[in-house]
Amino acid sequence: MTFVGVWGASIRRPDSFTKLHLRMNGEGNTFRDLTRKTVTAYGNATQNSNKPHFLGNVAQLDGNGSYVAISEHIDFNFMHTGSTPYIISFYCHPTRFANGDGIFDTAMGTTINAGIYLGLKDTGSLSFQIFRGVNNSFVLNSISTGVMTLNAWNFVEIEVDLSLTSNAVAFYINNVNAGYGTNTGNAVSTANCVHAWIGGEDSSYPTYMYQGYLSELLISSTKQPHLSTRRT
């Protein structure tokens, strides 16, 4: 069965390309990933109907120590090794724009680890980084030119393909291109990422966490047929 939500985003059952699919439309702090990864909520992370979306309940994160963790974090190594292109997509309703508010992170938000960071800037732009874990250096360090709307639902899609140079990352907000990012040419790391967190990056810095609502977080290969490959 296919559901069509706002902005025409289609939602289907997981297939072999789907690496994570958190609907976030459950009850309380019991989150379920449709690819059957182990999901644990921390702090005040919960699901409720305070800002209902097209599929009902959504996740609410308070921006101060609340996040959701995926136990099988090394399954996301492909996101920094460049072994395959991929798409991250989700709906978000931010109630704060602040530098360092993490949405999805596998590196504790620091260049000393290998992994990726996706978060917000105080302007409402998106920040996407791929860390090498070597000499405080990056494979990608990009900020979207387009911005999200505060206190409203936004559909975000980020396409990553490290085989490209000038358009190695492409940002889309509400199906409108919001800029590109350039591959630095630095060698990627093959080290394991350190965790996989939604809504934060490091429990030592609880205020560097996303404040607002999230729904339908999907990570998959760009070959997945029900996702548009906008490069073409």
C-alpha positions, -999 to 999 in steps of 0.1 A, spaced: 0 0 0 12 35 -8 3 66 12 6 100 -4 12 128 21 16 165 19 39 178 -9 32 145 -27 57 124 -8 50 87 -12 55 62 16 58 25 11 68 -6 30 106 -11 34 125 -28 6 162 -38 2 172 -2 -3 156 10 29 182 14 58 159 31 83 122 41 84 109 56 115 72 66 111 72 82 146 34 79 147 32 55 177 24 62 213 47 76 240 84 66 240 80 33 221 95 40 187 94 14 159 117 12 129 101 -6 99 135 -22 91 134 -38 126 164 -20 141 164 -15 178 152 20 188 155 36 222 141 69 234 160 91 259 151 121 280 116 134 272 115 120 236 80 110 229 52 106 203 20 124 206 -8 144 188 4 179 198 12 187 162 -6 159 143 6 151 108 -10 133 79 -4 99 95 -14 109 130 10 112 159 45 126 155 77 126 175 83 155 199 118 165 211 124 192 237 159 203 226 174 197 260 186 161 264 159 143 244 169 121 215 163 87 199 191 62 194 195 33 169 215 4 184 228 -10 150 247 22 143 274 6 121 247 -2 96 250 35 87 288 35 79 279 38 42 268 73 49 304 85 54 324 59 34 308 68 1 301 32 -8 267 41 -22 246 72 -29 217 78 -5 187 99 4 177 112 38 141 125 40 118 135 68 91 160 79 101 184 105 83 212 125 111 231 143 101 253 172 136 268 175 164 276 151 198 273 168 233 265 156 242 229 164 207 215 169 212 180 155 186 161 135 206 130 126 242 122 137 266 93 136 298 111 147 289 129 180 290 161 159 328 163 159 356 159 133 375 136 156 352 108 147 342 93 113 305 98 105 279 124 94 261 153 110 228 168 98 214 197 118 201 233 118 216 267 117 201 297 135 191 311 101 168 280 94 193 266 69 203 229 70 239 219 78 253 186 64 288 174 72 308 142 66 337 138 90 369 118 83 380 114 119 415 126 107 431 160 114 397 177 120 389 175 83 358 170 62 347 151 31 317 175 30 309 206 49 278 222 34 250 246 43 217 249 24 210 282 7 173 277 12 157 278 47 129 261 65 99 277 80 98 280 118 67 266 136 54 249 105 58 215 88 86 213 63 95 183 40 132 179 37 151 157 13 189 154 11 206 135 -17 242 125 -12 265 110 -39 303 112 -31 311 101 -67 302 137 -77 322 168 -69 302 201 -72 268 185 -64 279 158 -40 250 168 -17 217 184 -29 192 200 -5 155 201 -11 129 218 12 93 213 3 103 199 -31 122 230 -40 160 230 -45 177 246 -15 213 244 -27 242 221 -33 274 211 -15 309 203 -29 330 172 -22 364 184 -8 382 156 -25 396 144 9 398 106 12 368 91 30 372 71 62 364 34 65 363 36 103 330 27 121 307 56 131 302 59 169 264 60 172 232 68 153 211 95 170 179 113 159 175 147 175 210 151 190 247 145 187 263 143 221 247 138 256 275 159 270 260 189 252 222 184 258 212 218 245 227 210 211 196 190 203 167 195 180 136 212 194 103 205 177 85 177 160 96 150 135 78 125 113 86 99 87 124 97 88 136 76 59 172 67 49 176 48 17 196 43 -15 188 67 -43 180 36 -64 148 31 -44 121 34 -71 95 53 -51 119 82 -43 127 107 -70 163 110 -81 161 148 -88 195 149 -105 179 135 -136 
